[in-house]
Amino acid sequence: MHPTPGADASIALAYDVLAALGKPVLPSGPQRVDPARVWLLAATWILATPIIDLTLLRAHLLTPPRFRALHALRRRTGVRLVLVCHRADMRTFLERELRQVEHRIAEARAMLPETVPAAERLRTLQTVRPWRIAGSTCPR
């Protein structure tokens, strides 16, 4: 899920979770909505569907209240949270919070292929043969 840009409130993240689940709920009118009710609704939908993973982009921008709300959602539903930080450094509070829970950190660079020199890449492309599907020849 992609959090709404510029929205720092915990309730906005709860609405983002609902939208990611395909259950967008827009608050009606200027009334005050209890964030706990919206998070409960998100938890209910997670438990009612086969959702087991929830991926949050831009996690490096999380505020303490929003992280705590997400962590409570994880505890309540058992959903696996995947936090994607688009920066090498995390906020201090996030590092502190993560020390208190079981977690793994994976760096994107570790998933990228090793760099191949341009000359070697060119030689490889020149020697690639067409591949076959069901007896026909298809260019690569």
N, C-alpha and C positions, 0 to 999 in steps of 0.2 A: 504494500500500500504506500501511497505517496501522501504524506501529510499536507494539509492545506498550507500554502506559503503564507507566512506572516501571522498565522494563528497560533498563539502561545498557550491558550487555555486548554485545560485537560478535556473539557467537554468537546472542543473542536476535534481533538484526536479521537474521541469516542465516535463522533459522527463519521470521521474518516474510516474507522474500522468498519462501521456499518456499511458505508459505501463500498469498501473493498469486498465485503461479503455479498454484495449485490442487493443490499437492503437499505438504500439511502433513505434517510428520514430527515426532512427539513423541519426545523422548529417553526411552529405556526404562531405568527404574531410576536409582539414584543414581550410576552410573558417570560418570567424567570423559570428556566428548566433546571431541575436538579441533576447535576452531572452524574451522581450515583445511579439514577434511574436509567440514564443513557448507557452507562457502562454495564449495567445489569442487562439491558436489552442486547448489547453486543455479546455479552457472555451467553445469554440464552440462545442467540442465533448460532454461535460457535458450537454449543453443546447439541443443538438440534440438527446440525449438518455434519458432514464428514470432514470438517476442517481440522487439520492437525498441525499445520504450519501457518504462521503469520509473519510475513517479511515486511519490515519497516525500512523504507529508504530515508536517507538524510538523518540517520540516528544521531549523528554528531551534533545536531541542533536540538536534541531533546533537553527539556528543562527538568529539574528534579520532580515537580508534581506530575508531569506527563510520564516520566519513566516509572514512578511509583504506581501510577494508574495502570500502565501496561504490565508491570510486574504483578500487580494484583489480578489482572485479567488472566495472566499465565497461571498463577496459583489456583485461581477459581476454576479454570477450564482445562488445564493440562496442555494447552496449545503450546507448540514449540515456537519461541520467538527467535527470529533471525533479524538482527539489527545490522543494517548496512551503513557504515560510516564512510563518507566520501572524503575524509581527510585522514592523514596518518595519526594525528593526535586527537585524543578524545578529551572531553571536558573532565576536569578533576573529579567532579561528583560522580560521573558515569564510571570512571575507573574504580572509584571507591565502592560504588554499588555493586559492580560486577565482581569485585573480590569476595563479596558475601554470598554469591550464588554460583552454582556450577555452570561453567560456560566454556566455550572454545572460541579462539580467535583464528580466523583464516584471512590471510592477506591475498588480495586479488593477484598480485604479482606472482605468487606461487602457482597460480592456475594458468598463467600465460605460458605459451611455448617459449623455449629458449630462442634467442635471436639467431638468425642464420645470416651469414654475410650475403650481401646482394649478389655477388658473382656466383656463389654456390646456388642460391635460389634460382638464378637465371639458368644455370646449367641443368638444374632439376626440371624446370619447366620445359626446356628444349628437348629433354629425353623422355617426357611423359608420352606414353602411347595411348591411343583411344581405348576405351573400355567397352565391354560388350554386355548387352542386356538381351536375353532371350535370343541370341544369335545375331542381333543387329549391332552395327558399330555406331557408337555415339561419341562425338567429340567431347572432350573434357571442357 
